[in-house]
Amino acid sequence: MSAVSVIEAKDSESRKLHSRRRHEAWVKANQLARSYFTNDTVKLEIELANAYYEDTKGRALVFFGVCHSNQCPTYRSFSRPYLHRFSPGYRNKVKRELRFYLPFLMRYKYFLHITLTVDPKNFASQYDAKREAEKTWNSLRTRIRKRYPHVAILTSREWQENGIGIHLHAVICGLSYIPKDWIMETWQRVSKSGWAVELRPIHGDARSVLNYILKYVTKSVVNDNPNRIENISAVINWAVNGRAFSTSMPKMSLSKALSLLRSSTPRLGSSKTNSNRKSCSFMCKWYFLGYVPYHVHEYGLTSDVNWVIEYFGLDKPPPYN
């Protein structure tokens, strides 16, 4: 069997297993999140999160590329650190992702922060609380978008210390006010209390607003202790497979969107190396092979195709013509 056949077979098997088979600690935490909530639920989830963190830290992901371009070798390989929400570098990853929206948000002068809270007494499990909160928020977001089609919305989710209540923090870009009663028309499905909806205008430009929402995003998904995971919100978001943040952008033409991006994105160099890399990235089909210890990634061994083939037990590929 050729290397490509072996890789494709491994890739097919990986898609079946990797897409469905999750880490045992996460599976147990997810089951807890879906089960009837008790006083011990959060404590057990924190222990499972720490078991997951200990087992997954110090790893790197390895990818193998089959290229069909004359500008690069037929086979390539590389690795990158295994980054997840408990990793020390996850905060920077989230920050980079948020900064992508900066050119779009710079069009706005007004910003409104909405905090939405559910009544935890209405739910039997964390998953029920998340599901109903998301369903109600989707309805409210649709109403906001219909009434104010020009706005952009950034949303993060933060769990309360009680372990079952959840806050949704939404920044509405392009508005400084929305009637609270109008919001309660939808949000009363998950909480009828007046304190469930809080409105506060944000003063500053788009950059300061991104830093403002970043505070809530990192509070919800980032763990600050490198030795032990104790952030309840980050643990529960992990257990229910919640996202760090979500966005809802106004409709605009592709040309306008590209123009906004180009206005704030530095141009790439036009060197032959960059050209070859760009060509290779489009001409190569990449396969995820598995994990290696992080020190292997640091040593650069995973960029050696022959080393990767031997390490993962692949057939030696045919020589490059």
C-alpha positions in Angstrom: 0.0 0.0 0.0 1.4 3.4 -0.9 1.9 6.2 1.6 -1.0 8.1 0.1 -3.3 5.1 0.5 -2.2 4.6 4.1 -2.7 8.2 4.9 -6.2 8.3 3.2 -7.1 5.2 5.1 -5.9 6.7 8.4 -7.6 10.0 7.5 -11.0 8.2 6.9 -10.7 6.4 10.1 -9.6 9.5 11.9 -12.7 11.4 10.7 -15.0 8.7 11.9 -13.3 8.4 15.3 -11.9 11.9 15.9 -15.1 13.7 15.0 -17.1 11.5 17.4 -14.7 10.0 19.9 -13.8 12.7 22.4 -11.5 12.7 25.4 -12.9 10.5 28.1 -12.8 13.3 30.7 -14.8 15.6 28.4 -17.4 12.8 27.7 -17.9 12.4 31.4 -18.1 16.2 32.0 -20.6 16.5 29.2 -22.8 13.8 30.7 -22.7 15.6 34.0 -23.7 18.8 32.3 -26.7 17.1 30.8 -27.7 15.3 34.0 -29.7 16.7 36.9 -27.8 19.4 38.6 -26.6 18.8 42.1 -24.2 20.6 44.6 -21.4 18.2 43.5 -21.8 18.8 39.7 -19.3 21.7 39.4 -16.8 20.1 41.7 -16.8 16.9 39.6 -16.5 18.9 36.4 -13.5 20.8 37.7 -11.7 17.5 38.6 -12.5 16.2 35.1 -11.2 19.4 33.5 -7.9 19.1 35.4 -7.6 15.5 34.3 -8.2 16.6 30.7 -5.6 19.4 31.0 -2.9 17.1 32.5 -3.4 14.6 29.8 -3.4 17.0 26.8 -0.8 19.6 27.8 2.7 19.3 26.2 1.4 18.0 22.9 1.7 19.0 19.3 -0.5 18.2 16.3 1.1 16.6 13.2 -0.1 17.1 9.7 1.1 15.5 6.4 0.7 17.1 3.1 0.4 15.6 -0.4 1.2 18.3 -2.9 0.5 18.5 -6.6 2.6 21.5 -7.5 6.0 21.7 -9.2 6.9 24.5 -6.9 7.2 22.4 -3.7 8.1 18.8 -2.8 5.5 16.1 -3.3 5.3 15.4 0.4 5.4 17.8 3.3 4.8 17.7 7.0 4.6 20.1 9.9 3.3 20.4 13.5 1.7 23.0 15.6 1.1 23.2 19.4 -2.1 21.6 20.6 -4.0 24.7 21.7 -7.3 24.3 23.6 -9.3 26.6 25.9 -7.2 25.7 28.9 -3.9 26.3 27.2 -1.8 29.3 28.4 -1.8 30.8 24.8 -5.6 30.6 24.3 -6.1 34.2 25.4 -3.9 35.4 22.6 -5.8 33.2 20.1 -9.1 34.7 21.2 -7.6 38.2 21.0 -6.4 37.6 17.4 -9.8 36.3 16.4 -11.6 39.3 17.9 -9.2 41.8 16.2 -10.2 40.3 12.8 -13.5 42.3 13.2 -11.8 45.6 14.0 -12.1 47.1 10.5 -15.8 46.3 10.5 -16.4 47.8 13.9 -14.5 51.0 13.2 -17.5 52.2 11.2 -19.5 52.6 14.4 -19.5 55.4 16.9 -22.1 54.1 19.4 -21.9 50.9 21.4 -24.3 49.3 23.9 -23.6 46.5 26.4 -26.5 44.2 27.2 -26.2 41.6 30.0 -28.9 38.9 29.9 -29.3 36.5 32.8 -31.4 33.4 33.1 -33.3 32.3 36.2 -31.5 29.1 37.3 -34.6 27.8 39.1 -36.2 27.2 35.7 -33.7 24.5 34.7 -32.8 21.0 35.8 -29.3 20.8 34.2 -26.6 23.1 32.8 -27.3 21.9 29.3 -31.0 22.8 29.6 -30.0 26.3 30.8 -27.5 26.7 27.9 -30.0 25.4 25.3 -32.9 27.6 26.4 -30.7 30.7 26.8 -29.3 30.2 23.3 -32.7 29.6 21.8 -34.1 32.7 23.4 -31.1 34.8 22.5 -31.3 33.7 18.9 -34.9 34.9 18.8 -34.0 38.2 20.4 -31.0 38.6 18.1 -33.3 38.1 15.1 -35.6 40.8 16.4 -32.8 43.2 17.0 -31.4 42.5 13.5 -34.8 43.1 11.9 -35.4 46.4 13.8 -31.8 47.6 13.5 -30.3 45.9 10.4 -27.1 48.1 10.4 -25.8 46.9 13.8 -23.0 44.3 14.5 -23.3 42.1 17.6 -20.6 40.3 19.6 -21.7 37.9 22.3 -19.9 35.9 25.0 -21.3 33.5 27.6 -20.4 33.5 31.3 -21.6 31.0 33.9 -22.5 32.2 37.4 -20.7 30.9 40.5 -23.8 28.8 41.3 -22.9 26.6 38.4 -26.2 26.6 36.5 -27.1 30.2 35.9 -25.7 31.8 32.8 -25.0 35.4 31.6 -25.0 36.4 28.0 -22.9 39.5 27.4 -23.7 41.2 24.1 -22.2 44.3 22.6 -24.4 46.0 20.1 -22.3 48.1 17.8 -24.2 51.1 16.2 -26.7 51.7 19.1 -26.5 53.5 22.4 -30.0 52.6 23.6 -32.7 49.8 23.2 -35.9 49.9 25.2 -35.6 47.4 28.1 -39.3 46.4 27.9 -38.9 45.6 24.2 -36.0 43.2 25.1 -38.0 41.6 28.0 -40.8 40.7 25.6 -38.4 37.9 24.4 -36.2 37.3 27.4 -39.0 36.7 29.8 -39.1 33.2 28.4 -36.1 32.3 30.6 -36.5 34.9 33.4 -39.3 37.2 34.3 -37.2 39.3 36.8 -36.4 42.9 36.0 -32.7 42.3 36.9 -32.4 39.7 34.1 -31.7 42.5 31.6 -29.1 45.2 32.1 -28.2 47.9 29.6 -25.2 50.1 29.7 -23.7 52.3 26.9 -20.0 51.9 26.2 -17.8 55.0 25.6 -14.8 54.8 23.4 -13.7 53.7 19.9 -13.8 50.3 18.3 -10.4 49.3 19.8 -11.5 50.0 23.3 -14.8 48.2 22.8 -12.9 45.1 21.6 -10.8 45.2 24.8 -14.0 45.6 26.7 -15.6 42.5 25.3 -12.3 40.6 25.5 -12.5 41.0 29.3 -15.8 39.1 29.3 -14.7 36.5 26.7 -11.5 35.6 28.6 -13.3 35.5 31.9 -15.7 33.0 30.4 -13.2 30.6 28.7 -9.7 31.3 29.8 -8.0 29.8 32.9 -5.4 32.1 34.5 -3.9 29.4 36.8 -1.2 27.5 34.9 -1.1 24.7 37.5 -4.8 24.0 38.2 -8.0 24.8 36.4 -10.4 26.6 38.8 -12.4 29.0 36.5 -16.0 27.7 36.9 -17.2 29.5 33.8 -14.4 28.1 31.6 -15.0 24.6 33.0 -18.7 24.6 32.3 -18.3 26.1 28.8 -15.9 23.3 28.1 -18.3 20.7 29.5 -21.2 22.0 27.4 -18.9 22.6 24.3 -19.7 26.3 24.4 -18.0 28.8 22.1 -15.7 31.5 23.3 -17.8 34.2 21.5 -20.0 34.6 18.5 -20.7 37.4 16.1 -23.6 38.7 14.0 -22.6 41.1 11.2 -24.8 43.2 9.0 -25.2 42.2 5.4 -22.8 43.9 3.0 -21.4 43.3 -0.5 -18.3 41.2 -0.8 -16.4 44.1 -2.4 -17.1 46.3 0.6 -16.1 43.7 3.1 -12.8 43.1 1.2 -12.2 46.8 1.1 -12.6 47.1 4.8 -10.2 44.2 5.4 -7.6 45.5 3.0 -7.7 48.9 4.6 -6.4 47.5 7.9 -4.4 44.5 6.8 -0.6 44.9 5.9 0.4 43.6 2.5 2.3 40.4 2.3 5.7 40.4 0.8 6.0 39.4 -2.8 9.1 37.3 -2.3 9.5 34.0 -4.1 9.3 32.2 -0.7 6.0 33.7 0.2 4.7 33.0 -3.3 5.7 29.4 -3.1 4.1 29.0 0.4 0.9 30.5 -0.9 0.9 28.2 -3.9 1.7 25.2 -1.8 -1.1 26.0 0.7 -3.6 25.9 -2.1 -2.1 22.9 -3.9 -1.6 20.6 -0.9 -4.1 18.3 0.7 -3.4 18.0 4.4 -4.1 15.1 6.7 -4.1 15.0 10.4 -1.9 12.1 11.6 -1.8 12.4 15.4 0.1 13.8 18.3 3.7 14.1 19.3 5.3 15.4 22.5 5.8 19.2 22.4 9.7 18.9 22.6 9.5 17.0 19.3 7.7 20.0 17.7 10.3 22.4 19.2 13.2 20.3 17.8 11.6 20.6 14.3 11.6 16.9 13.7 8.1 17.0 12.3 9.2 19.0 9.3 11.3 16.0 8.3 9.0 13.9 6.1 11.1 10.7 6.5 11.0 11.1 10.3 7.2 11.5 10.3 6.7 8.5 8.0 8.8 6.3 10.3 7.3 7.7 13.5 3.7 7.0 12.4 4.5 3.8 10.6 3.6 4.9 7.1 4.9 3.3 3.9 7.8 5.3 2.4 6.4 7.5 -0.4 7.8 7.2 -3.9 10.7 9.6 -4.7 9.8 13.1 -6.0 10.1 13.3 -9.8 
